[in-house]
Amino acid sequence: MPFLIFIFGYLWFFVFAFWVHDMKTMRQKLLTVVTIWAVDIIALIVFISLRWI
């Protein structure tokens, strides 16, 4: 179902993109993006160590 792909795939990207875009300062924007990247890197390390990737 394309609707489910949109909700679970694309929707969260656009929600966070609009949320970061509407933040007041560049510091808040950078901190949010760095936090998202950090979560991704930690997940990558964990999943590689578990041999899921």
BARO-984996 format. One record per residue: z, x, y of N, C-alpha, C, O in turn; residue in one letter; residue number from 1. Coordinates in nm, 2 decimals. Example, Ala and Ser with C-alpha at 12.3 -4.5 7.8 and 13.67 -1.06 7.14 Angstrom:
2
> 0.78_1.32_-0.57_0.78_1.23_-0.45_0.78_1.32_-0.33_0.85_1.42_-0.33_a_1 .
> 0.71_1.28_-0.22_0.71_1.37_-0.11_0.79_1.29_0.00_0.80_1.34_0.11_s_2 .
! end
This chain:
53
> 0.00_0.08_-0.12_0.00_0.00_0.00_0.00_0.09_0.13_0.09_0.17_0.15_m_1 .
> -0.10_0.07_0.21_-0.10_0.15_0.33_0.01_0.13_0.42_0.06_0.21_0.50_p_2 .
> 0.07_0.00_0.42_0.18_-0.03_0.51_0.30_0.05_0.47_0.37_0.10_0.56_f_3 .
> 0.33_0.07_0.35_0.44_0.16_0.31_0.42_0.30_0.34_0.52_0.37_0.38_l_4 .
> 0.30_0.35_0.33_0.27_0.49_0.37_0.30_0.50_0.52_0.36_0.61_0.56_i_5 .
> 0.26_0.41_0.60_0.29_0.41_0.74_0.43_0.41_0.77_0.48_0.49_0.85_f_6 .
> 0.51_0.32_0.71_0.65_0.31_0.74_0.73_0.44_0.70_0.81_0.49_0.77_i_7 .
> 0.71_0.48_0.57_0.78_0.60_0.52_0.73_0.73_0.56_0.79_0.83_0.54_f_8 .
> 0.60_0.74_0.60_0.54_0.86_0.63_0.53_0.89_0.78_0.59_0.98_0.84_g_9 .
> 0.44_0.80_0.85_0.41_0.83_0.98_0.51_0.78_1.08_0.52_0.83_1.19_y_10 .
> 0.58_0.67_1.05_0.67_0.61_1.15_0.77_0.70_1.20_0.80_0.71_1.32_l_11 .
> 0.84_0.78_1.11_0.94_0.87_1.14_0.90_0.98_1.23_0.97_1.02_1.32_w_12 .
> 0.77_1.03_1.21_0.72_1.13_1.30_0.71_1.08_1.44_0.75_1.14_1.53_f_13 .
> 0.65_0.96_1.45_0.63_0.90_1.59_0.76_0.87_1.65_0.78_0.88_1.77_f_14 .
> 0.86_0.82_1.58_0.99_0.79_1.63_1.05_0.91_1.69_1.10_0.91_1.80_v_15 .
> 1.06_1.02_1.61_1.12_1.14_1.66_1.03_1.21_1.77_1.09_1.27_1.87_f_16 .
> 0.90_1.20_1.77_0.82_1.25_1.87_0.85_1.18_2.01_0.86_1.25_2.11_a_17 .
> 0.85_1.05_2.01_0.88_0.97_2.13_1.03_1.00_2.18_1.05_1.01_2.30_f_18 .
> 1.12_1.02_2.08_1.26_1.04_2.12_1.27_1.18_2.19_1.34_1.19_2.29_w_19 .
> 1.21_1.28_2.13_1.21_1.41_2.19_1.14_1.41_2.33_1.19_1.47_2.42_v_20 .
> 1.03_1.35_2.33_0.95_1.34_2.46_1.03_1.28_2.57_1.02_1.32_2.69_h_21 .
> 1.12_1.18_2.54_1.19_1.11_2.64_1.33_1.18_2.68_1.40_1.13_2.76_d_22 .
> 1.36_1.29_2.62_1.48_1.36_2.65_1.47_1.41_2.79_1.36_1.45_2.84_m_23 .
> 1.59_1.43_2.86_1.59_1.46_3.00_1.56_1.61_3.02_1.47_1.64_3.11_k_24 .
> 1.62_1.70_2.95_1.60_1.84_2.98_1.52_1.91_2.87_1.52_1.87_2.75_t_25 .
> 1.46_2.03_2.90_1.39_2.10_2.80_1.49_2.16_2.70_1.45_2.18_2.59_m_26 .
> 1.61_2.19_2.74_1.71_2.24_2.65_1.74_2.15_2.54_1.75_2.18_2.42_r_27 .
> 1.75_2.02_2.57_1.78_1.91_2.47_1.66_1.90_2.38_1.67_1.89_2.25_q_28 .
> 1.54_1.91_2.43_1.42_1.90_2.35_1.41_2.02_2.25_1.38_2.00_2.13_k_29 .
> 1.43_2.14_2.30_1.43_2.26_2.22_1.53_2.26_2.11_1.51_2.29_1.99_l_30 .
> 1.65_2.22_2.15_1.76_2.21_2.05_1.73_2.11_1.94_1.76_2.14_1.82_l_31 .
> 1.68_2.00_1.97_1.64_1.90_1.87_1.53_1.95_1.78_1.54_1.93_1.66_t_32 .
> 1.43_2.01_1.83_1.32_2.06_1.75_1.37_2.18_1.66_1.33_2.18_1.54_v_33 .
> 1.45_2.27_1.72_1.51_2.38_1.64_1.59_2.32_1.52_1.59_2.37_1.41_v_34 .
> 1.67_2.22_1.55_1.75_2.16_1.45_1.67_2.10_1.33_1.70_2.11_1.22_t_35 .
> 1.56_2.03_1.37_1.47_1.97_1.27_1.41_2.08_1.18_1.40_2.07_1.06_i_36 .
> 1.37_2.19_1.25_1.31_2.31_1.17_1.42_2.37_1.08_1.39_2.41_0.97_w_37 .
> 1.54_2.38_1.13_1.65_2.44_1.05_1.67_2.36_0.93_1.69_2.42_0.82_a_38 .
> 1.68_2.23_0.94_1.70_2.14_0.82_1.58_2.16_0.72_1.61_2.17_0.60_v_39 .
> 1.46_2.17_0.77_1.34_2.19_0.68_1.35_2.33_0.61_1.33_2.34_0.49_d_40 .
> 1.39_2.43_0.68_1.40_2.57_0.62_1.51_2.57_0.52_1.49_2.63_0.41_i_41 .
> 1.63_2.51_0.55_1.74_2.50_0.45_1.69_2.43_0.33_1.72_2.47_0.22_i_42 .
> 1.63_2.31_0.35_1.58_2.24_0.23_1.48_2.32_0.15_1.48_2.31_0.03_a_43 .
> 1.39_2.39_0.22_1.30_2.47_0.15_1.37_2.58_0.06_1.33_2.61_-0.05_l_44 .
> 1.46_2.65_0.12_1.54_2.75_0.05_1.61_2.69_-0.07_1.61_2.75_-0.18_i_45 .
> 1.67_2.57_-0.05_1.75_2.51_-0.16_1.65_2.47_-0.27_1.68_2.49_-0.39_v_46 .
> 1.54_2.41_-0.24_1.45_2.36_-0.34_1.37_2.47_-0.41_1.34_2.46_-0.53_f_47 .
> 1.35_2.58_-0.34_1.29_2.69_-0.41_1.39_2.76_-0.51_1.35_2.79_-0.62_i_48 .
> 1.51_2.77_-0.47_1.61_2.82_-0.56_1.64_2.73_-0.68_1.67_2.79_-0.78_s_49 .
> 1.62_2.60_-0.66_1.63_2.51_-0.78_1.50_2.50_-0.86_1.49_2.43_-0.96_l_50 .
> 1.40_2.58_-0.81_1.27_2.58_-0.88_1.20_2.44_-0.88_1.13_2.41_-0.97_r_51 .
> 1.22_2.37_-0.77_1.16_2.24_-0.76_1.02_2.26_-0.68_0.94_2.17_-0.68_w_52 .
> 1.01_2.37_-0.62_0.89_2.40_-0.55_0.83_2.53_-0.61_0.73_2.58_-0.56_i_53 .
! end
